[in-house]
Amino acid sequence: MGAILEYKCPCCSGPLQFDTDAQKMKCPYCDNEFDAETLKSNDDILKEEKPDMMDWSSQPGNEWMQGELEGQKVYLCNSCGGQIVCDDTTGATDCPYCGSPVVMVGQFAGDKRPDIIIPFKLDKEAAKNGFKQHLCKKRLLPKAFRTDSYIDDIKGVYVPFWLYDAHADAQAYFHGTKVKSWSDDKYNYTKTSHYRLYRNGSMDYERVPVDGSSKMADDLMESLEPFTADGEVAFQTAYLSGYIADKYDVDSNESNGRANERIKKSTLDRLTSTTTDFTSVTTESSSVQLDNGTVKYALYPVWLLTAKWNGDIYNFAMNGQTGKFVGNLPLDKGAYWRWTGLIALIATVAALAVSAFVLLN
């Protein structure tokens, strides 16, 4: 016996049946009808679907030049394992990630040489002011946390980043619906039309950043974006003078997945933005292919503050180029419950006032 050929509805994936009255294939679930040519075109499109192809072949960074690392020392934090690079004039210091003392372990060597660096544009005083502004008007912040005792712990750190450039071609299939409602004297009606949508396009990406430090939370670093390319210069060790440079411990190969995730999300968001004429849209399938992909190794300037409060560690960061400040703050639970009670009281009074107004009228 021959195999039974089954067509699936392009809108809802239900099995299609041939309707002898309409002389078309009909879906018993969403009631959409399709002629043979439409189904053949859909099958042809499905055959052209491509898997994701998001590989990066280039290797960032170069070898250090002879004598370039003279005077650069490596310090190790025994608490969190962080390794930071300073010049040999730096004395005892604290870890910018957890605040613990660090010890010098020797001359800096090995690893890749950064391709580019963005020198600090804002000094420590600007970072202090940024921190104060970040605390401003935070009603639920513990009063003791507002003192200046934490501000002196701010450190300028060059954070390692991998920067990804690529051209992306993308395709996506969506299930869209349009809902129309109306009424007559007897009934309310709702009609839902189903559509299978196809979108494709190309985008060029430049300098998609992924931080190369496992000690730096991705969401914290991404909150500091953007770092602008107009501040980039070719790397020289002279820019490290007076600052700390973090050694990357997540290499570019390990960071590829995060870069692919960011590029794919941005690409699909752009394709989805072209489907706003529909009541609802869900993604059925998608694919992104990259070519001309390159990766660069960069150091970006970040002011870091690690504050300890009631046994917890709070990390803050300021973009050393633009001044953007981010970080979570401790909560004064007493103030929180007072404000919650006040809001509830106001809501109750407002509700009683409305009820009284209705009764009087």
HELIX and SHEET records of a PDB file:
HELIX    1   1 ALA A   36  LYS A   47  1                                  12    
HELIX    2   2 LYS A  124  LEU A  135  1                                  12    
HELIX    3   3 LYS A  143  ARG A  146  5                                   4    
HELIX    4   4 ASP A  148  ASP A  153  5                                   6    
HELIX    5   5 ASP A  218  SER A  223  1                                   6    
HELIX    6   6 ALA A  229  GLY A  231  5                                   3    
HELIX    7   7 THR A  237  LEU A  240  5                                   4    
HELIX    8   8 SER A  252  THR A  272  1                                  21    
HELIX    9   9 LYS A  333  LEU A  360  1                                  28    
SHEET    1   A 3 GLN A  17  ASP A  19  0                                        
SHEET    2   A 3 LYS A  24  LYS A  26 -1                                        
SHEET    3   A 3 GLU A  33  PHE A  34 -1                                        
SHEET    1   B 6 VAL A 102  GLN A 107  0                                        
SHEET    2   B 6 GLN A  72  CYS A  77 -1                                        
SHEET    3   B 6 GLN A  83  ASP A  87 -1                                        
SHEET    4   B 6 ILE A 244  ASP A 246 -1                                        
SHEET    5   B 6 LYS A 155  SER A 183  1                                        
SHEET    6   B 6 ASN A 188  ASP A 211 -1                                        
SHEET    1   C 8 VAL A 102  GLN A 107  0                                        
SHEET    2   C 8 GLN A  72  CYS A  77 -1                                        
SHEET    3   C 8 GLN A  83  ASP A  87 -1                                        
SHEET    4   C 8 ILE A 244  ASP A 246 -1                                        
SHEET    5   C 8 LYS A 155  SER A 183  1                                        
SHEET    6   C 8 SER A 280  TRP A 309 -1                                        
SHEET    7   C 8 ILE A 116  ILE A 117  1                                        
SHEET    8   C 8 VAL A 233  ALA A 234 -1                                        
SHEET    1   D 8 VAL A 102  GLN A 107  0                                        
SHEET    2   D 8 GLN A  72  CYS A  77 -1                                        
SHEET    3   D 8 GLN A  83  ASP A  87 -1                                        
SHEET    4   D 8 ILE A 244  ASP A 246 -1                                        
SHEET    5   D 8 LYS A 155  SER A 183  1                                        
SHEET    6   D 8 SER A 280  TRP A 309 -1                                        
SHEET    7   D 8 ASP A 312  ASN A 319 -1                                        
SHEET    8   D 8 PHE A 325  GLY A 327 -1                                        
END                                                                             
